[in-house]
Amino acid sequence: MDDAFKIQQVNALQVLDSRGRPTLKVIVKTKSGAGYGYAPSGASRGEREAIELRDGGKKWLGYGVMRAITIVETMIKPRLVGLDSRYQAFIDSVLIALDGTPNKSKLGGNTTTATSIAVARSAAGTASLELFEYLGGPGARLLPTPLLNVINGGVHAGNELNIQEFMIIPVGADTFYDAMRMAVEVYGILKKILKEKYGLSAVNVGDEGGFAPPIKQTRQALDLLIESIQKAGYTVGTDFYLGIDAAASQFYSNEEEVYHLDGKSYSPGDLVEYYAGLVDEYPIRYIEDPFHEDAFNDYAELTRKIGKKVLIVGDDLYTTNTRYLEKGLEIKATNAVLVKINQIGTLTETIEFIRYAVSHGMRAIISHRSGDTEDPFIADLAVAMTTGLIKTGAPARGERTAKYNRLLEIESILQGSSQYAGVRPFKIG
């Protein structure tokens, strides 16, 4: 073992996420390097996700993570000190075995996530490599196409929109730099339009930096995006695609077995036709979580109907877990997966999930969480894994712009050898 990579210290502290709630930061130090990792948190969470370990009680409204810190100091640190930080898969297997539960409920998925990321960063730092280079090697030079959530609804906002996210996707750019320029211009025009139509309160932003205007109908939001793109001087369907994250579990009624959307009730079959109609009417090329998290067959029906031209994305359906992905692959439930490291709890399991999905012809989208931090880790992960797609919110709020700024930095580091994914991830089949 090279002593330079040997883990010497593992420490943790409580910090705050973008919603003002406590979260965990872990620092791993080697003889000649150090790395950190944060644990993000979601608002729209799948039932199969790794469990967050919280303190409960009155302090910090129950969201404290002092128990998790104690676990890092008393259980994880003694097992990791002395190990080679480059052996990521082995270290993650130690965390998995130490936890011993199917959903990380003993150590906490937040605890293992922050620790696993910190280990990777410490090894990269010790090797004097950029994180994306360390994780992805010399072939890591594809800058992802960003999915920018610029209008918020659902549990991410305080309006009456049922659909959780409305996204603009700058596929017509030549570089990531140009993609961000185009997106920022459209975002600025959208802000101006909303202010003129609905007043100052309409440009308040939700958890992910998107605006939360006082509108109720899905088509109202999509029309606002179309208007903003066109007024910014771009062509809808060429320069920009649109995307939605329905987060349909949030407006599904288990008792009635219907979806309450836009003031109406939809059966699963009706909802398939609803989405197909939207795709015919608008340049939507991305639909995430269109049904509730157990509706594998309904996903499959939608994928059969429109999956040749639209990415049908499973998030709550899979929760970055290969076991559930296998079930989806059997019936061709989706043609794309969302990837959130804290859903599964370690970097190794996340990478295995990505590789498994891609090897079966699916697109993988690296994603943030609504309760995120200034940690830009997923930017490096997206480039390292060459997935070609990243979802990390509007071009606003520091925890979102940190990821975009890191991607701009990576593009600069690559000095002209980078490529921008653009429209390529949306060429299906």
N, C-alpha and C positions, 0 to 999 in steps of 0.2 A: 504494500500500500504506500502511496505517496503521502507522506505526513502533511504536506501542504493542504490536502483535501480532507483531512480528518476533522470531523466535527468536534469542536471543543466546548461550545456553549449553545444552549437552547433556552431562550427566555421569551416571556410573553407579557403583554400589557393590554389594558382595556383602552380603546379609542372610540371615536364616534363615526358612524356611517352617514350617508347623505340625508337620512331622515332624522338625524339627531339621536339615534339609538346606539347604545354601546355595541361594539363588535371587538373582535380579537385581532391583535397584531402579534405575529411571532417573528423573532429574530434568531437566525442560525448563524453562528460564527465558526469559521475554520481558522487554521493557523495563519493564513494570508488572505482571507476574504470574508465577506459577510453577505447575508441576504435576508430579505424580509418577505412576509406574506400577510395579506389581510383576508378576512372572511366576509364576503358580501352576503346580502340577505334579500329574499324576494317577498313581494306582497301577494302576488298570484302564485301560490305554491302548489305543486302536485303532491298528492297524498303519499306517493312512493318515494319522495325525496329523502335524502339523509336528514336525520333529526338535528336541529340546532339545540345546543345545550345552553339554557338560560337559567338564571338564578331564581326567578320568581320573587315573590314578596313585594314590598313597597318601594324599596330603593330602585331608582332608575325605571320605575313603573314595571318592574319585573323583568326587564330586558338585560340586566347586568350579566357579565360573563366571568365573574370572579371564580366560579367553579371550574370553568374551562381553563383559566390561568393556573389554578392549582393542579389540574390534570397535566398540563404541559410541564410544570415544574417538578411534580412528584412521580409521574408515571412515564411520560414521554422522554423527558430529558435523560434520565438514567439509561434508557434503552438506545438512544441515538448517539450519545457522546462516545467518541472513539470510532464510529463508523465512517466509511468513505462516502462523502457527500455526492460523489458521481454515481453511486449505485442507487439511483432513484427508485427503480422497481423493487429492489430489496427493502429499502427503507419504507416505502409505502406498504409493502407486505408486512413489515413489522407493525406499522400502525393498524392495519386491518386485523392482524392476529391479536394485537393488544386490545382492540375494541371487541372483537368476537361476536358482533351482532350483525344482522343483515342490513341495518339502516344507520349504522354508526351511532346508536343511541347511548352507548356507554361513554365513549370519549367525546361525542358530538361531532357532526359533520363540519361545523364551523371550526372546531379545534383541528381536525385532521387536514382540512383544506388549507388553512393558514400555515400549518407546519409543512405540508408537502410543497407548497409554493416557495416557502422560505428556503427549503433544502435545495431546490433547483436553482434559485438565485445565488445561493452561497457557492454552489459548484461553478456556476457561470462566472461569478466574480473572481473566484480563485483561479480559474483558467484564463482570466482576462479576455473573456468573450462577451459579446452582446448576448442577452438572454435568447433572442430569436435564433442567433447563430448556434448557441449551445444546444438548444432543443431541436433545431431543424437541420443543421449542417449547411454545407455550401449551396444546396439547392433551394434554400429558403429566401426567395426573392420576389414572391408574388404578393403584391399589396391587395388587400381584400376590397371588394365593393361594399360600401357602407349602407346599412339600412337605417335611415334616420327617422325616428319617431317624432313627428312635429305636431301632431294633434293627439291629445290624450283623452281617454275615456275610461270606463270601467273602474276598477279599484285604484287606478293611478291618478284619478282626477275627481273633482267635485261636481261635475256636470251630469247630464242625464244620458250621455252616449253609452250604449251598451258595449260596443266594440272598444277594446282596450287601447289599441294603438293604430294610428294611421301613418304610414311611412312613405317618404320619398326616396328613390333609389337612383343615384346619378350614374346610369350605365353608359352614357355617351361621352364620358371624359376620356382623355388619353393618359392621364396620370392621376394618382391619388390626390396630389395637390390641386389639380383642376377639379376633381370630383368634390372636394371640400369647398372650393370657391363657389362652384355652382350651387351646392346645397345651402351654403350660408346666404347666398343671394336670394334663393327662393324662400328660405326661412325669414329673412328680413322683409321681403314683400308680403309674405303671409301675415306677419305681425302688423304691418301697416293696414292691410285689408281688414283684419279682425278688429283693429282699433276703430277704423272708420265705420264698420258695420254694427259693432256690438258694444263699443265703448272700451274704456281703459281696463275694466276688469276682465275682458276677454283675452288679454295677453298675459294674465297670470299663468304660470307654468306648473305642470304636474311633476310627479316624481322623477320623470326621465327627461325633463327639459322641454317637453312638448307643450303647446298651448292648450288650455282647457276652456274653449269658448262655450257660451250658453246655448248649445244646439242639442237636438235630440236624435236626429236621423242620420243614419250612415251615409246616405247620399249627399247630405249637406256637407259633411266633412270631406268627402271625396271631391265634390265640386269646388270647395275652397282650395284644395291642393291643385286641381287643374288650373283654376284661375291664377294662382300664385306662380305656377310654372310658366304659364303663358305670358304673364305680365313681366316676368323676369327675362323674357326673350328666348325661352327654350321651347322645344317641341315635345309635347307629351307623346310617349310611346317610342320615342327615338332617343332623346337626351335623358328622359326620366321614365322609369316605371313607378308604379305604386304598389304598396304592400299593406296588409292588415294583419294584426294579431287579434283574433277574435276573443281569445281567453274564454271560450264558450262555457267552460265549467261554471263561470261566474253568473251566467244568465240562464242556466239550465235548471229546470224544476224536476227533481227526482220523483216527487209525488205525482205530478201530472205527466211526466215523461215528454215534456215539450220545452222549447227554447223561447224565452220572452225577449224579443228583439224588435226595436223600432215601434214599440207599442202594439205588436202583434204576437201571436203564438204560432210557433212552427214545429211541426213534427220533424224527425230527422230527414225524411224524404223531402219534405218541403224546403228544409234548410239547404239541402244539396242543390235544389233548383234555384234558391235564392242566391247562393254563391255563384252558380253558373251564370245567372243573369247579370250579376255585378261584373263578372269577368268579360262578358260580351259588351257591356256598356262602358267599362273603364279599362285602362291598360294595367290591370292588376296582374302581377306575375308572382306574387308571394302571399300565401294565406297560412297563417300559423294557428294552431289549436282551434280549428273550425267547429269541433264537437267536444263534448265532455271527455274526461280523461280515461274513461273505460270503453268508449265507443269505437273500438277498432274496426268493426265492420262498416260503420258509417264513414269513417275516414277512407276505407278502401273503396267505397262507392264513389265518393267525391274524386279520389285519385283516378279511378277508371274513367270518370266523366270528363275531367278537365286537366288531369295530370300530365298530359303531353305538352301543355303550354304554360302551366303554373306550378311553382314549387308548393307542394302541400307539406307543411312542416309539423312534425310532432315534437312538442315540448313536454307538457304534462303527461302526454301519452307514454313517453319513454324515460323521462327524468335522467338522461345521460346514463342509462343502465342497460348494458348489453342484453340482459335477460329479457327485458320488455321489448327491446329492439328485435330480438329473434322472433318474438310473437308477431310483431308488425311485418317483418319480412316474409313470413309464411303466407300472409294474405295480401301482401303488397299494399299495406295500409297507407303509406306515404312514400314520397320520393325524396324527402329531405328530413334532417333531424336538427334540433337545436341542441347546443352544447353549453352546459353550465357546470363548471367544475365543482361548485359546492353542492350540487344535487347528488353527486356520487361520493365526493369527499377526498379524493386523491388525484394527483396529476397522472399517475400511471393508469388508473382506471379510466380517466378522461381520454387519454391518448388511445387506449385500446378501443374505446367506444367509437372514436372518430375513425380509426383505421378500419374497424369492422363495418361501419356504415359505408364508408367510401369504397371499400373492396366489394360491396354489394351494389354499387352503382348509385348510391344516394349522395346528395349534397349535404354538407355539414356547415352549420352556421355557428360561429363562436359568439357567445352572448354574455352580456353584463347581467346584473340584477337591478331591480328598482331601488333597493337599498344598497348602494355601492359605495366605494371609497375612491380616493385619488390614486389608487394602485392601478397602473396601466398594464398589468400582467396579460390580460386577454389580447392586447394588441400584438405583443410578442408571440403569443400562442397562435394567433391567426396566421401570422407570417410563417412561423415555424412549421405549421401543419399544412400550409398551402391550400387551405380550404376555399379561399376566394371570396368569402363572405363574412362580414362581422356586423353584429347588431349591438349598438351601444348608445342609443338615445339621440336626442337632438344635439345640434352644435351649440349647446349652452349648458351651464352648471359645471363646476370644476371637475366633479367626478366623471362626467361624460367627456369633456374636452381633454382631460388627461389622456384618454385612450386615443382620441384623434390626433392630439399633439405628438404622442409617441409614434404613431404611424407616419406622420409627417417627418419626424426625426429619423425613423428607420429608412424612409425613402431617400432622405439626404445621405444617410450613412452608406447606402448601397450605390451612391454616386453614378446613377445612370444605368446600372445593371438591373434595376428593378423593373417589374412589369405590373400594370394595373389590370385587375381581373375584368372590370367593366361588365359587359353583357355576357361574357362567356359562361358564368355559372348558371345562367338562365336558359342556356341551350340544352334542352332536356332530350334524352334518348339518343 
